Amino acid sequence: MKKRKILIPMPRSRFYKVVCKNCGAENVIFSHATYPARCKVCGTQVVEPTGGRSKVINAEVVSELG
C-alpha cells in the first residue's frame, strides 16, 4: 500500500522490556524517552536520551511490547 493512501499511520515508537545488567530487574521503558530512565531496584541509569530514539546503556532488551 502506498504511503499516501494510509489514513492513520502506525507509530514508530515502542515500549521495551529491559533487564538491568547490575541487578537483573525487569523494567519497561519507552523507545523515544526524553528523560534518563533509571532502574527501579538499584537506581542505575538504563536509558540515555538522544535527539530521537533513546540509547539503552546499562540494560539488555528482552522483548518489544505492543
ROBA-495409 format. One line per field, with one value per residue: residue in three letters; x, z, y of N, C-alpha, C in turn. Coordinates in steps of 0.2 Angstrom, whole numbers, plus 5000, padded with zeros to 4 digits. Example, Ala and Ser with C-alpha at 12.3 -4.5 7.8 and 13.67 -1.06 7.14 Angstrom:
BEGIN
residuo <- c(Ala/Ser)
n.xx <- c(5066/5064)
n.zz <- c(5039/5035)
n.yy <- c(4972/4989)
ca.xx <- c(5062/5068)
ca.zz <- c(5039/5036)
ca.yy <- c(4978/4995)
c.xx <- c(5066/5064)
c.zz <- c(5039/5039)
c.yy <- c(4984/5000)
END
This chain:
BEGIN
residuo <- c(Met/Lys/Lys/Arg/Lys/Ile/Leu/Ile/Pro/Met/Pro/Arg/Ser/Arg/Phe/Tyr/Lys/Val/Val/Cys/Lys/Asn/Cys/Gly/Ala/Glu/Asn/Val/Ile/Phe/Ser/His/Ala/Thr/Tyr/Pro/Ala/Arg/Cys/Lys/Val/Cys/Gly/Thr/Gln/Val/Val/Glu/Pro/Thr/Gly/Gly/Arg/Ser/Lys/Val/Ile/Asn/Ala/Glu/Val/Val/Ser/Glu/Leu/Gly)
n.xx <- c(5004/5003/5011/5004/4991/4988/4978/4978/4993/5005/5012/5030/5036/5040/5037/5049/5054/5066/5081/5090/5108/5115/5108/5098/5084/5068/5062/5051/5053/5052/5054/5057/5062/5063/5069/5081/5080/5079/5084/5072/5076/5090/5094/5103/5107/5097/5093/5098/5094/5093/5093/5082/5077/5080/5095/5099/5109/5114/5108/5099/5089/5074/5062/5050/5036/5019)
n.zz <- c(5000/4996/5003/5004/5004/5016/5029/5043/5050/5057/5073/5076/5088/5102/5116/5127/5136/5147/5155/5169/5169/5181/5193/5188/5187/5179/5169/5161/5147/5137/5119/5113/5124/5133/5145/5156/5161/5175/5184/5194/5205/5208/5204/5194/5179/5165/5152/5140/5134/5117/5102/5095/5095/5110/5119/5125/5139/5151/5151/5144/5131/5132/5126/5114/5117/5112)
n.yy <- c(4994/5011/5025/5037/5033/5028/5031/5032/5033/5021/5021/5024/5023/5012/5002/4994/4980/4978/4971/4975/4976/4976/4972/4963/4966/4968/4981/4992/5002/5017/5019/5031/5040/5055/5058/5053/5037/5027/5012/5003/4996/4996/5009/5013/5021/5017/5021/5032/5048/5054/5063/5058/5042/5034/5028/5013/5009/5003/4990/4976/4973/4963/4960/4967/4977/4978)
ca.xx <- c(5000/5007/5011/4999/4984/4987/4974/4981/5000/5007/5018/5036/5039/5038/5039/5053/5055/5073/5084/5096/5114/5118/5104/5094/5077/5065/5059/5048/5055/5049/5059/5059/5062/5066/5071/5085/5076/5083/5082/5068/5078/5097/5094/5107/5103/5096/5092/5101/5090/5096/5088/5076/5077/5084/5100/5099/5116/5116/5102/5098/5082/5072/5056/5046/5029/5015)
ca.zz <- c(5000/4996/5009/5005/5005/5023/5033/5050/5050/5063/5077/5076/5094/5105/5123/5128/5142/5148/5161/5171/5170/5188/5197/5185/5187/5173/5168/5155/5145/5130/5114/5112/5130/5133/5151/5158/5165/5180/5186/5199/5211/5210/5203/5189/5173/5160/5146/5139/5129/5112/5099/5093/5098/5116/5119/5130/5140/5156/5151/5139/5128/5132/5121/5112/5119/5108)
ca.yy <- c(5000/5017/5029/5042/5030/5026/5036/5033/5029/5017/5025/5021/5022/5006/5001/4989/4977/4978/4968/4978/4972/4976/4968/4958/4968/4970/4987/4994/5009/5020/5019/5038/5043/5061/5059/5047/5032/5023/5005/5003/4992/4998/5016/5014/5024/5012/5024/5039/5051/5057/5068/5054/5036/5034/5023/5008/5009/4998/4985/4972/4972/4957/4960/4973/4977/4982)
c.xx <- c(5004/5006/5006/4992/4983/4984/4977/4988/5001/5012/5024/5039/5036/5040/5043/5054/5063/5075/5090/5102/5117/5114/5099/5086/5075/5062/5056/5050/5052/5055/5062/5059/5066/5069/5075/5081/5081/5080/5078/5071/5085/5098/5100/5103/5103/5095/5095/5097/5095/5091/5082/5075/5082/5089/5100/5107/5117/5111/5102/5091/5080/5067/5053/5039/5025/5017)
c.zz <- c(5000/5002/5010/5005/5012/5027/5039/5050/5057/5066/5076/5083/5098/5113/5123/5135/5142/5154/5163/5172/5177/5193/5194/5185/5181/5174/5161/5153/5138/5126/5113/5118/5130/5140/5153/5163/5169/5182/5193/5206/5213/5209/5197/5183/5167/5153/5145/5133/5124/5108/5097/5097/5104/5115/5125/5132/5145/5157/5145/5137/5128/5126/5120/5114/5114/5101)
c.yy <- c(5006/5021/5034/5040/5028/5032/5038/5029/5026/5021/5021/5020/5015/5006/4994/4986/4975/4974/4972/4974/4971/4971/4963/4960/4970/4977/4988/5001/5011/5021/5026/5042/5050/5063/5053/5043/5028/5016/5006/5000/4996/5006/5018/5017/5019/5015/5031/5042/5054/5061/5064/5048/5036/5028/5019/5007/5003/4992/4982/4971/4965/4956/4967/4972/4981/4982)
END
